[in-house]
Amino acid sequence: MGKRQREDPDVLHRKAQIAILSGLADGNDDAFELMLSVRPYDVRGLFTPDVALLEVAAAALGLACPPGSERLEYEGLTDRYLADLMLDGRTVRRRTQYAIYAAACIRGGLHPDLLMEAGHWEPRLWTYAVSAVLLYCRAAAERLELPVAAIARLVADELGLELPATGGASE
């Protein structure tokens, strides 16, 4: 991991975004596999991909709910779009809810105090942010009648990211 220690946090930020979006663009929407693809960019003491993933979720929310469109209702949102995840236990549900709300805050122009609210979490916030990315990408896919893979490419375009043509995150 020595090489990672010297890597620029801005580069890690973009690589984490590319990793999750590449997985989605390749048709992989398994939360745990997506976490594994982002995990290399969580470098203790240097960088955590919390904000990177919340920005991806916020961009997907923007596709699901462009200005003037019908809003998403929070009630039933996780049951509808994250039914494949076992969100059992109060802590898991609350932390997932926090990630969903944090992405919405970022989309609305408010940067939540992630360090104060979630800086001490184990597992770390970014693991819950993966669920927010999935939820908002799936919601956008449903509303735009597109596959999640297409939504991932649209989000990448919005964030100015180039996804590898053959899939998988590039180093």
C-alpha positions in Angstrom: 0.0 0.0 0.0 3.0 2.3 0.0 2.2 3.6 -3.5 -1.3 4.6 -2.3 0.1 6.6 0.6 1.7 9.1 -1.8 -1.3 9.3 -4.2 -3.1 12.7 -4.4 -6.5 12.6 -2.6 -8.1 14.3 -5.7 -6.9 11.4 -7.8 -8.3 8.9 -5.3 -11.6 10.8 -5.3 -12.0 10.5 -9.0 -10.8 6.8 -9.1 -13.4 5.9 -6.4 -16.1 7.5 -8.5 -14.9 5.8 -11.7 -14.7 2.4 -9.8 -18.4 2.5 -8.7 -19.7 3.9 -12.0 -17.6 1.4 -14.0 -19.1 -1.4 -12.0 -22.6 -0.1 -12.6 -22.0 0.6 -16.3 -20.8 -3.0 -16.6 -24.2 -4.2 -15.3 -23.1 -4.9 -11.8 -25.5 -3.6 -9.2 -24.5 -5.8 -6.3 -23.8 -3.5 -3.3 -21.1 -5.7 -1.9 -19.2 -6.1 -5.1 -19.4 -2.4 -5.7 -17.9 -1.9 -2.2 -15.1 -4.2 -3.0 -14.3 -2.1 -6.1 -14.2 1.1 -4.1 -12.3 -0.3 -1.1 -8.8 0.2 -2.5 -9.4 4.0 -2.5 -10.1 4.1 1.3 -6.6 4.9 2.5 -6.5 5.3 6.2 -5.0 8.6 7.3 -5.1 10.0 3.7 -8.4 9.6 2.0 -11.9 8.2 2.5 -14.3 8.0 -0.5 -17.3 9.3 1.5 -17.7 12.6 -0.5 -16.7 11.0 -3.8 -19.6 8.5 -3.5 -22.1 11.0 -2.1 -21.4 13.2 -5.1 -22.1 10.3 -7.4 -25.4 9.6 -5.5 -26.3 13.3 -5.7 -25.7 13.4 -9.5 -28.0 10.3 -9.9 -30.6 12.0 -7.8 -30.4 15.0 -10.2 -31.2 12.6 -13.0 -34.1 11.1 -11.1 -35.5 14.4 -10.1 -34.6 17.2 -12.5 -35.9 20.7 -11.6 -39.7 20.8 -12.0 -40.2 17.1 -11.9 -42.1 15.1 -9.3 -40.1 14.6 -6.2 -39.2 11.2 -4.8 -41.1 10.2 -1.7 -38.9 9.0 1.1 -41.5 6.7 2.5 -40.9 3.2 1.0 -37.8 4.4 -0.9 -35.4 1.8 0.5 -38.0 -1.0 0.2 -38.5 -0.1 -3.4 -34.9 0.5 -4.6 -32.8 -1.5 -2.1 -35.0 -4.5 -1.5 -32.1 -6.8 -2.3 -30.1 -5.4 0.6 -30.6 -6.6 4.1 -31.1 -3.3 5.9 -31.8 -5.0 9.2 -30.9 -3.5 12.5 -31.4 0.1 13.6 -27.8 1.2 13.1 -27.6 0.0 9.5 -31.0 1.6 8.7 -30.1 4.9 10.3 -26.7 5.0 8.6 -28.1 4.2 5.2 -30.7 6.9 5.8 -28.0 9.3 6.7 -26.1 8.6 3.4 -29.4 9.0 1.4 -30.1 12.3 3.1 -26.4 13.5 2.8 -26.5 13.0 -0.9 -29.8 14.9 -1.2 -28.2 17.7 0.8 -25.2 17.8 -1.5 -27.5 17.9 -4.5 -29.4 20.8 -2.9 -26.2 22.8 -2.3 -25.7 22.0 1.4 -22.6 20.2 2.4 -23.3 18.1 5.5 -20.8 17.9 8.4 -19.7 14.4 7.6 -16.7 14.4 9.9 -18.8 15.4 13.0 -21.8 13.1 12.1 -20.1 10.1 10.6 -16.3 10.5 11.0 -16.1 7.8 13.7 -18.3 5.2 12.1 -17.1 1.6 11.6 -17.8 0.5 8.9 -17.1 3.9 7.4 -19.7 6.2 5.8 -18.6 5.4 2.2 -19.9 1.8 2.7 -23.4 3.2 3.3 -22.9 5.8 0.5 -22.7 2.8 -1.9 -26.4 2.1 -1.0 -27.3 5.8 -1.7 -25.6 5.5 -5.1 -27.6 2.3 -5.9 -30.8 3.8 -4.7 -30.6 7.0 -6.7 -29.3 5.2 -9.8 -32.1 2.7 -9.7 -34.7 5.5 -9.1 -33.3 7.4 -12.1 -33.3 4.3 -14.2 -37.0 3.7 -13.4 -38.0 7.3 -14.0 -36.1 7.7 -17.3 -36.9 4.1 -18.4 -33.2 3.3 -19.0 -31.0 0.6 -17.6 -28.9 1.4 -14.6 -25.8 0.9 -16.8 -27.0 3.9 -18.9 -27.6 6.0 -15.8 -24.1 5.2 -14.7 -22.7 6.6 -18.0 -24.9 9.7 -17.7 -23.7 10.3 -14.2 -20.1 9.9 -15.3 -20.7 12.5 -18.0 -22.2 14.9 -15.6 -19.2 14.5 -13.3 -16.7 14.8 -16.1 -15.4 11.3 -15.7 -14.3 9.0 -18.5 -15.2 5.4 -17.9 -13.1 2.6 -19.4 -14.6 1.2 -22.6 -14.1 -2.4 -21.6 -15.3 -2.0 -18.1 -13.6 -2.1 -14.7 -11.9 0.8 -13.0 -8.6 2.0 -14.4 -5.6 2.6 -12.3 
